[in-house]
Amino acid sequence: MTTTTFTTRIELGLKKRLEQLAERDKRSASFVANLAIQNMVEEREATRDLVLAGLELAKAGHSISEEDIDSWLRHPEGTVFPTAKAS
């Protein structure tokens, strides 16, 4: 993997916490910061992709009822998300 330098400003307290995490994990602060940025970027990209997919389904006339969503929210984590149905 090719790397490059990226300079940013962070709060002093956050820098200290980052350095403490890195020290406990026997990693560099740069490695831990890179991992955190990578995770945030991947999460944001996945969220964007899900929103765009939802918008496409809505444009095509597919939706999930409020009752199905409420039911899903009340079930344990890992419960399969309800399927969109044509309106």
C-alpha angles and dihedrals in degrees: 000000000000115000135195136191117266119184122199140159120244133176114273093238091051091050091053091049090048091051091049091051091048092049093050090049092045089237134119120265086239091057093050092046091048091051092049092050091047091051092048093049092048091048092049092047091050091048091050091049091051092049092049091048090050091050091051091050090049091050089052090053099256122134143158117236121243089240092055091049092047090049092049091050091054094053125086121277111277094041110141113260113247118262120248115245131204111261 
